[in-house]
Amino acid sequence: MTTSVFLTNLCWVLLLANWVVEWNWKEKVSALKHSHLLQAFLILALVHVLGLLITQNMEYALFDMQKKLPLLVIPLVVLTTPPLKPRERTAVAAAYCATVFVVSVIGLVRYLTIPDLPYRNIVPHISHIRFGLNVCLTLFIVAYAAFKLRRPGIIIAASVVSLWFVAFLFLLHAYTAYIILGITVVVLLFAYRHRMTKRLFNIAALSVGAIIAATSVLAICYSYDYYHLRPLSTQTPPACTVNGNPYLHLSDNLIENGNYVHLYVCEKEMRQEWNKLSDYPFDSLTPTGYTIYPALLRYLGAMGLTKDSLGMTHLQPNDIYAIEKGIANPVYLQPGPRKLFYVLFYEFENYRCFHNVSNFSLLQRFELWQHAWRAFLQHPLFGVGTGDAVEALHQQLEASDSPLANNGMHTHNQYLNFLLAFGLLGFLLIVFSFFRAIRRGHLCINPLFTAVLCIILISFTSEDTLETLAGITFVALGLTLLAFHTSPSHTPSHHPQKTCTNTTH
């Protein structure tokens, strides 16, 4: 699921074909009766079918259900088939982790060899956000293996691989993955503290606390550095440049790197000097889709320079190259967490000054969530139907004159997507069925199942995880394969009376 869309589709189709050819319907029906998790997936499918009764856009509804077929087929095949043996599970886990590692290496090679490759395209065939989920799961599998085996060589190898993946997430700009990792680690730490020695728990807790404290300190320091006004922005600006050309001073109070972006602006001199320094015309488009001017304006301001001929003299060749690529802040050229914070600060500033959410992923999500909730409140009980969630969202965006209207975006929140499509009744039915399956199956006895469950539930808050094939297969395979460790439904089918026995490993 991390290497090819075609192969992913081929695999689940082959699984279904093999499942049918196996026959053994008596055993399969028996497994269905005893598998609460499979029943939960079937209820999820049933809610989608019932949503057809009230949908207005049947064409999209059928497309949506076709897209989500793996969410039904994979659990049906996996959970009605005899469980994998320990060696087979180990082989599957090793193959999965190795695949994720190889794909990350391919991504690094692409990043180093393809000029101006957008971070969203570093990993081929899968979105960087979905790949981030796979990296998170791989990290927990590697850590779990090291914890269980406790061999020095394996612990060292696991530590090296983990550091590699953590660094690669930064290269991908998969910052959501860091949040998922942090929350999941805290959940696992306190949920399974009874399985750890007091010393190990204290070390882990102190490590997590130190990381949280360090992140908080960095956020405070970077916030002060970003908003602390520099001398150029604290003095009264002159009316003209040193060449006698008039300045444009806009009082919108947009701040970047401690400087007001729209003070000391002389576009005439910027144009003249830029055309002398660069082979790219002043009005040419950068890879970001914008002209040179806004990137140059912000770049000069972020450096604390006037936006005129005098400020242009301070630009070095590396600055010119960065601006040509659409990079609007020299901080964005620096590795480390400072870039992340400065991007977030600039997004907030744009919203504070102009209520602008376009091209800002975090603010776009806030806008979409707000309007998705409003649309849900208009159909609170039954929702709008399986195929009308996107249309209902954009009708609400249009009614509010939102800049995100008519752009085809989804809710970017799986919970809101379910509420909007199926209403409160459908949403509660889905939640109850999975809660029942997890509780009755004692699935959270297994730390890896808890880890993948946390990853999925947290990803639902900021993504429509079940709207892409990669997300669907991650959820279906992650929950069903890891349920083998603890689910009582996988007691051998020829002994149905033993379905309540403990199969925990």
Phi, psi and omega in degrees: 000353177254359186244328186199131175293318181298312181294325178297314178296320180297320183295314182289331175292318178295322176300316180295317180297316179295323179298319179292316182294328179302329183066243178051045186295327180298315179294323180294318178295321178297317178296322179297320181295330186258353182264102179293328180292317177297320177299324178295317178295324177293322176295321176301317177295320180297320179298321177297320179294315179297329178295342177292336184292335183242000182287148176261335182254080185294327181298313180289327179298315179293323176296319181295319180290323177297319180297328184264012178305320178301335179290341175260316186293313184299310176298322181298317181288310186293318187274357173246016179246144178308139185295154177294147174286161182308316180295324179292319177298318179297319180295318179296315180297318179295318179296319179297312181296320179296321179296314179299320179295315180298318179297322178294322177295317176301319178298318179296319178298317178298319180297322183278338187250341181256113182297140174056035179287121178299146183298335179291341183252009180299315177265121181281154170072358180207144180293151182296331179289314179294322178295326176301323177297318178295323177295318178301312180296319178299319178300319180288325176296315179297315180295321180296318179296318179295321180293321182287319185276321176054041175258137184306316181297318180291322179296318179295314180298318179296322179294318180295314180298320180296317177298321178300312182293321179298318178292322181293325176300324178293321178298325180282351188061028180275065186291332176299327180297325178295320178296317178299315179300313183298312181295317181295320177299316180297317179299312181295322183299315183273334179286331185238027180296332180292343178269356184250152172290157181301321180295314180297318179297317180298319179297314180296316181296318178295321179296313179297316179298321179294320179295316179296317179295317180296319179296320179295318179296316178300318180299318180293315181295314180293324177298316178296316181296323183288320187262349178289116186293134178276164185306322184297333183264358180257348181259162179288121184286142178287167182277333186227160176283175178295341178268002177087004178275143185290142173274154169250122179240108178264134183263053179268352176064023176288120185252140171213124181056036177079014180229145175284124188295322190255031169255155177059047183254122173230093185298326182301311181289325177298317180297313182298312183289324180297316181295342174277330187268336188230151174278349178271121180301154183301328183263008180284157181274143174267170178302342179280352180095359179249163178285173180298324190306306182296325178292317179295319180300311181292321183297314178296317180296319180295333178276356181078029182251156173286150183267068182209191182298325180292316178295325182295334181293342182272354181284132177264166180306322179292330176291318179300315180298317180297316181294321177300331180270003178088008178283121191255005181210127180299337177296330181294345179274350186264134175288156179117175185287346183301321180301315181302311181296319182292325175297315180295319179298319181292322175300314180298319180298319178296322179289320180297320185271323188234359186054038182267128178242353183296134176068011176243106191300317182293314180291327176299320179297315178302318179296315181294318180297317181300315183281330175295321178295318178298319179294321178298320182296342177278341178222064193289328187276308187248353180076193184255354180108164187300324187256005189246006185296314182295316181296319179296321177299314184283336171295321177292321177296320178294318181297333180263005182055040179286144177294350181265003180295144175064024177257001175076009182285148175272185185289339186057033175200112186294327178296313179294327178297316178295316180299317182291320183281318190245358179074179182295323181295314179294320180297313181294325178296318178295313182298314182297318183296320180285323176298317178298318181295317181292319182289312183288329179275356182052039187291332183281004170297328180275117181301326181291323176296317178298322180297311181293327177296316177298316179302315182293311184296322178289321179297330179298336183286335184235358182220154168272074188302327183269017178257002177230154181298319180298318179291320181297313181292326178297314180293311185295311181289319182300313182288318186283318181292320181283344175289343179300330186294330190229344188291124178292347180291350183257019168297140183313134189294337181279003173232062185299335181291348183260020185293346180261004179287157183278120178249018182292138177260000000 
